[in-house]
Amino acid sequence: MQVKKRLTAGADAVPVYIVLHGSRGAGTSTPSSDFDILFLFADGHTREFIATRESGVQIELEFADLAKFEDVARRPSAYPIAG
């Protein structure tokens, strides 16, 4: 399984939180919905974004710094959305 290998090889620290979000986290998914999984780390490093397909299901893994994530939640206007 590619996701398990990537997590094992790429996670040099243990995440503080693992969050299932998006439609699956909200309970509004359909059978074809992807999985959006956020890994929050306390070591101050932002990791890469990984999108993969396991057994036909899209899986998006986001790796982020917990402190920055909390700051964005407290002060969303300080982080304008681009794109």
N, C-alpha and C positions, 0 to 999 in steps of 0.2 A: 504494500500500500504506500503510495508516494507521499501522502500527507504525513503518515506516521514517521517515515524516514526523514522528511524535512524537519519535523518537529524535534525528533531525537537528535539530529545532526546540528540543527540551527539554534536550538534553545540552550544557550550557555547559562542562562539563569532561569529560575522557576518563576512562572508568572504569578503575580499577586491575585489577579482575577482572570477568569476566562468567561466571556460573555457571549451568549447566543443572541444575536439581534436580527433585525430585519423582520420579514414576514414570519419566519419560523419562531423567532423569539416572541413576537407579538401574538402568536397563535392564529394567524390569518393566512397561513401558507396553503398552497395547493400541492399535489403530488410532484409537480414539475418545478416547484420553487427551489432556489439555491439555498445553501447554508452560509450565513454570514457569521463568522466567529472572530471575536476581538480578544487578543491576548494583551494584558496590561502588565508592564514590568516596572519595578521600582529602581532599576539601575541607571536611569537617565538616558537610555539609548532607545531610539526609534528604529525598529527593524523594518524589513521589507514587507510589501504587500504580495501575497501569493494567491493566484487564482488557478484552480486545478479542477479536473473532472475525475471523480472516482465512481466507477460503475455507472456512468451516465448521469451522475448528479453533480452539478456545479458547486464547488466549495470555494469560498473566498475567505482567506485568513489575513487578518490585519494585526500587526505587531506594533504596539505603541508604548510610550512612556506614561506611566500613571500620573505623575505630577502635571505634565502638560495636558493630559486628558481632563484632569480635575480643573485646571485653569480655564480650559475652553468651556467646561460646563458652568463655571462661575461667571465668566466674562465672555460670552459668545460674540459680542459686538467687537471685541478686540481681534477677532479672527475672521475677517471677511471671507466669504465663499467666492472662489474664483472658478471660472469656467462655465 
